[in-house]
Amino acid sequence: MTITSVTVRRHVPDLDAAIVFYERLSGEPANRFAFAGLELAAIGPFLVFTGPDEPAARFAAVAATLGVEDLDATIADLTAHGATSIAPPTPTPNGRRAVLRHPDGAVFEYVGT
């Protein structure tokens, strides 16, 4: 298993203000989109989002998004070592995604092919 990228998630009260700040910080333009009832912006290694409390809380409960080369192999390896699946692999615009809880309780989204 190889992690190819890490995206930090941040729940923000003002998406427009956050975009200005994180574009300046990362030097990269924002890619805005909607997902699961939220408004989001991917900016370099950051994913900032805002929206109603319930979906925002669920989305914020995931510590980070980890990019991997082979999602199925990653899931098999992690579950063999004590991780549990919260959301099975599903297609997204950025590749397939799955959400797993690590043995220590941390929750991560994994995205890969």
PASE-356286 format. One record per residue: residue in three letters; y, z, x of N, C-alpha, C in turn. Coordinates in nm, 3 decimals, m for minus. Example, Ala and Ser with C-alpha at 12.3 -4.5 7.8 and 13.67 -1.06 7.14 Angstrom:
<recs>
REC  res     n.py     n.pz     n.px    ca.py    ca.pz    ca.px     c.py     c.pz     c.px
REC  ala   m0.569    0.780    1.319   m0.450    0.780    1.230   m0.330    0.780    1.320
REC  ser   m0.225    0.708    1.285   m0.106    0.714    1.367    0.003    0.787    1.290
</recs>
This chain:
<recs>
REC  res     n.py     n.pz     n.px    ca.py    ca.pz    ca.px     c.py     c.pz     c.px
REC  met   m0.117    0.000    0.085    0.000    0.000    0.000    0.123    0.000    0.089
REC  thr    0.215   m0.092    0.060    0.340   m0.100    0.134    0.456   m0.097    0.035
REC  ile    0.549   m0.004    0.055    0.670    0.000   m0.027    0.769   m0.096    0.037
REC  thr    0.815   m0.194   m0.041    0.906   m0.296    0.011    1.052   m0.271   m0.023
REC  ser    1.077   m0.183   m0.121    1.215   m0.150   m0.157    1.219   m0.019   m0.234
REC  val    1.334    0.046   m0.230    1.356    0.167   m0.306    1.489    0.151   m0.379
REC  thr    1.488    0.175   m0.510    1.609    0.167   m0.591    1.635    0.304   m0.651
REC  val    1.752    0.358   m0.622    1.792    0.490   m0.671    1.856    0.475   m0.808
REC  arg    1.814    0.558   m0.902    1.867    0.553   m1.039    1.975    0.659   m1.056
REC  arg    2.084    0.621   m1.126    2.193    0.714   m1.154    2.241    0.696   m1.296
REC  his    2.235    0.803   m1.374    2.291    0.803   m1.509    2.440    0.832   m1.495
REC  val    2.523    0.744   m1.546    2.668    0.758   m1.531    2.736    0.757   m1.667
REC  pro    2.849    0.829   m1.680    2.920    0.830   m1.808    3.001    0.703   m1.833
REC  asp    3.045    0.635   m1.727    3.131    0.517   m1.738    3.075    0.407   m1.649
REC  leu    3.004    0.312   m1.710    2.937    0.208   m1.633    3.037    0.121   m1.557
REC  asp    3.148    0.086   m1.620    3.247    0.001   m1.552    3.303    0.068   m1.427
REC  ala    3.336    0.196   m1.435    3.387    0.269   m1.319    3.279    0.280   m1.211
REC  ala    3.156    0.306   m1.253    3.047    0.317   m1.156    3.024    0.184   m1.084
REC  ile    3.035    0.075   m1.157    3.015   m0.057   m1.095    3.117   m0.078   m0.984
REC  val    3.243   m0.047   m1.011    3.347   m0.064   m0.909    3.313    0.019   m0.785
REC  phe    3.275    0.146   m0.806    3.244    0.234   m0.693    3.124    0.184   m0.613
REC  tyr    3.013    0.152   m0.682    2.890    0.115   m0.612    2.897   m0.026   m0.552
REC  glu    2.976   m0.115   m0.610    2.998   m0.244   m0.545    3.071   m0.223   m0.412
REC  arg    3.170   m0.136   m0.414    3.244   m0.107   m0.290    3.152   m0.040   m0.187
REC  leu    3.072    0.054   m0.232    2.982    0.127   m0.144    2.877    0.035   m0.081
REC  ser    2.816   m0.050   m0.164    2.705   m0.133   m0.116    2.749   m0.267   m0.059
REC  gly    2.869   m0.312   m0.097    2.914   m0.444   m0.054    2.845   m0.557   m0.129
REC  glu    2.779   m0.525   m0.240    2.706   m0.625   m0.318    2.756   m0.627   m0.462
REC  pro    2.752   m0.744   m0.527    2.797   m0.753   m0.666    2.695   m0.693   m0.762
REC  ala    2.744   m0.649   m0.875    2.658   m0.591   m0.978    2.589   m0.701   m1.058
REC  asn    2.468   m0.673   m1.097    2.393   m0.757   m1.190    2.373   m0.673   m1.316
REC  arg    2.452   m0.701   m1.419    2.446   m0.622   m1.543    2.338   m0.676   m1.636
REC  phe    2.272   m0.584   m1.708    2.172   m0.623   m1.806    2.145   m0.506   m1.900
REC  ala    2.076   m0.533   m2.009    2.036   m0.431   m2.105    1.885   m0.415   m2.099
REC  phe    1.839   m0.291   m2.119    1.696   m0.263   m2.120    1.675   m0.130   m2.194
REC  ala    1.580   m0.126   m2.285    1.538   m0.004   m2.354    1.654    0.070   m2.419
REC  gly    1.750   m0.003   m2.474    1.862    0.059   m2.540    1.973    0.107   m2.448
REC  leu    1.965    0.071   m2.322    2.064    0.113   m2.223    2.138   m0.007   m2.167
REC  glu    2.257    0.017   m2.114    2.331   m0.082   m2.036    2.315   m0.043   m1.891
REC  leu    2.273   m0.139   m1.808    2.243   m0.111   m1.669    2.314   m0.208   m1.577
REC  ala    2.325   m0.168   m1.450    2.375   m0.257   m1.346    2.298   m0.228   m1.218
REC  ala    2.238   m0.332   m1.163    2.172   m0.324   m1.033    2.276   m0.362   m0.928
REC  ile    2.298   m0.272   m0.833    2.401   m0.293   m0.730    2.342   m0.249   m0.597
REC  gly    2.301   m0.344   m0.515    2.237   m0.307   m0.388    2.116   m0.219   m0.417
REC  pro    2.106   m0.102   m0.351    1.991   m0.014   m0.372    2.007    0.082   m0.489
REC  phe    2.109    0.061   m0.572    2.138    0.151   m0.684    2.114    0.082   m0.817
REC  leu    2.066    0.160   m0.913    2.056    0.116   m1.051    2.131    0.219   m1.133
REC  val    2.250    0.182   m1.181    2.331    0.273   m1.260    2.317    0.235   m1.407
REC  phe    2.321    0.335   m1.494    2.298    0.308   m1.635    2.371    0.407   m1.723
REC  thr    2.395    0.365   m1.846    2.456    0.450   m1.947    2.399    0.410   m2.082
REC  gly    2.410    0.501   m2.177    2.362    0.472   m2.311    2.334    0.599   m2.387
REC  pro    2.273    0.588   m2.504    2.243    0.704   m2.587    2.158    0.808   m2.512
REC  asp    2.174    0.933   m2.551    2.111    1.044   m2.478    1.960    1.033   m2.465
REC  glu    1.888    0.999   m2.573    1.741    0.999   m2.566    1.687    0.895   m2.468
REC  pro    1.724    0.767   m2.482    1.670    0.672   m2.384    1.722    0.697   m2.242
REC  ala    1.846    0.746   m2.231    1.901    0.775   m2.098    1.823    0.888   m2.031
REC  ala    1.786    0.990   m2.107    1.710    1.102   m2.050    1.572    1.056   m2.005
REC  arg    1.507    0.971   m2.086    1.375    0.919   m2.046    1.385    0.836   m1.919
REC  phe    1.488    0.751   m1.913    1.507    0.665   m1.797    1.543    0.746   m1.674
REC  ala    1.624    0.850   m1.689    1.665    0.934   m1.578    1.551    1.022   m1.526
REC  ala    1.448    1.043   m1.608    1.334    1.125   m1.566    1.252    1.058   m1.456
REC  val    1.273    0.928   m1.437    1.204    0.855   m1.330    1.291    0.864   m1.205
REC  ala    1.236    0.920   m1.097    1.314    0.948   m0.976    1.371    0.822   m0.911
REC  ala    1.291    0.717   m0.904    1.334    0.594   m0.837    1.238    0.483   m0.874
REC  thr    1.280    0.360   m0.844    1.194    0.244   m0.860    1.151    0.201   m0.721
REC  leu    1.020    0.187   m0.702    0.965    0.149   m0.572    0.904    0.010   m0.583
REC  gly    0.952   m0.081   m0.501    0.894   m0.214   m0.497    0.770   m0.213   m0.408
REC  val    0.664   m0.278   m0.454    0.539   m0.286   m0.378    0.489   m0.429   m0.379
REC  glu    0.409   m0.464   m0.280    0.357   m0.600   m0.271    0.250   m0.627   m0.376
REC  asp    0.160   m0.533   m0.397    0.046   m0.552   m0.487    0.040   m0.434   m0.583
REC  leu    0.088   m0.453   m0.705    0.097   m0.343   m0.801   m0.041   m0.289   m0.836
REC  asp   m0.138   m0.374   m0.861   m0.272   m0.327   m0.900   m0.336   m0.244   m0.790
REC  ala   m0.325   m0.288   m0.666   m0.382   m0.213   m0.553   m0.310   m0.079   m0.537
REC  thr   m0.179   m0.079   m0.558   m0.102    0.045   m0.548   m0.147    0.145   m0.654
REC  ile   m0.160    0.099   m0.777   m0.204    0.187   m0.886   m0.343    0.243   m0.855
REC  ala   m0.433    0.158   m0.811   m0.569    0.204   m0.779   m0.567    0.310   m0.669
REC  asp   m0.488    0.287   m0.565   m0.480    0.382   m0.455   m0.419    0.514   m0.501
REC  leu   m0.309    0.507   m0.575   m0.243    0.629   m0.618   m0.329    0.710   m0.714
REC  thr   m0.394    0.644   m0.810   m0.477    0.718   m0.904   m0.600    0.777   m0.836
REC  ala   m0.650    0.710   m0.734   m0.762    0.764   m0.657   m0.722    0.890   m0.581
REC  his   m0.592    0.908   m0.562   m0.542    1.024   m0.488   m0.465    1.121   m0.577
REC  gly   m0.491    1.117   m0.707   m0.440    1.220   m0.797   m0.322    1.183   m0.884
REC  ala   m0.266    1.064   m0.872   m0.157    1.023   m0.960   m0.212    0.988   m1.097
REC  thr   m0.127    0.999   m1.200   m0.168    0.961   m1.335   m0.071    0.856   m1.389
REC  ser   m0.125    0.768   m1.471   m0.045    0.661   m1.529    0.030    0.714   m1.651
REC  ile    0.160    0.685   m1.655    0.242    0.718   m1.772    0.265    0.592   m1.854
REC  ala    0.287    0.480   m1.785    0.305    0.351   m1.852    0.226    0.247   m1.773
REC  pro    0.134    0.177   m1.840    0.051    0.079   m1.770    0.133   m0.042   m1.726
REC  pro    0.077   m0.126   m1.641    0.149   m0.245   m1.596    0.191   m0.335   m1.712
REC  thr    0.317   m0.373   m1.712    0.372   m0.464   m1.813    0.466   m0.561   m1.743
REC  pro    0.478   m0.682   m1.795    0.568   m0.779   m1.732    0.714   m0.745   m1.761
REC  thr    0.801   m0.771   m1.663    0.945   m0.756   m1.677    1.010   m0.877   m1.609
REC  pro    1.141   m0.894   m1.623    1.208   m1.005   m1.554    1.199   m0.995   m1.401
REC  asn    1.173   m0.871   m1.349    1.168   m0.851   m1.204    1.026   m0.841   m1.149
REC  gly    0.927   m0.874   m1.227    0.788   m0.859   m1.186    0.719   m0.761   m1.279
REC  arg    0.597   m0.729   m1.252    0.524   m0.632   m1.334    0.566   m0.491   m1.294
REC  arg    0.565   m0.399   m1.392    0.604   m0.261   m1.365    0.502   m0.165   m1.421
REC  ala    0.491   m0.049   m1.359    0.409    0.061   m1.410    0.481    0.190   m1.372
REC  val    0.457    0.294   m1.448    0.517    0.424   m1.419    0.404    0.523   m1.396
REC  leu    0.412    0.595   m1.284    0.308    0.691   m1.249    0.368    0.827   m1.216
REC  arg    0.291    0.931   m1.249    0.328    1.068   m1.211    0.245    1.104   m1.089
REC  his    0.312    1.144   m0.983    0.244    1.187   m0.861    0.183    1.326   m0.881
REC  pro    0.088    1.365   m0.797    0.026    1.497   m0.813    0.126    1.612   m0.809
REC  asp    0.241    1.594   m0.743    0.342    1.700   m0.737    0.434    1.702   m0.859
REC  gly    0.413    1.610   m0.954    0.492    1.605   m1.076    0.603    1.502   m1.075
REC  ala    0.637    1.446   m0.960    0.742    1.345   m0.952    0.698    1.219   m1.023
REC  val    0.792    1.153   m1.092    0.763    1.032   m1.167    0.838    0.915   m1.103
REC  phe    0.766    0.806   m1.075    0.824    0.687   m1.013    0.780    0.563   m1.090
REC  glu    0.872    0.468   m1.096    0.839    0.335   m1.146    0.800    0.250   m1.026
REC  tyr    0.693    0.174   m1.041    0.650    0.081   m0.936    0.664   m0.061   m0.991
REC  val    0.721   m0.149   m0.911    0.739   m0.288   m0.951    0.678   m0.377   m0.843
REC  gly    0.598   m0.475   m0.884    0.535   m0.566   m0.789    0.464   m0.678   m0.862
REC  thr    0.390   m0.755   m0.785    0.317   m0.867   m0.843    0.177   m0.826   m0.881
</recs>
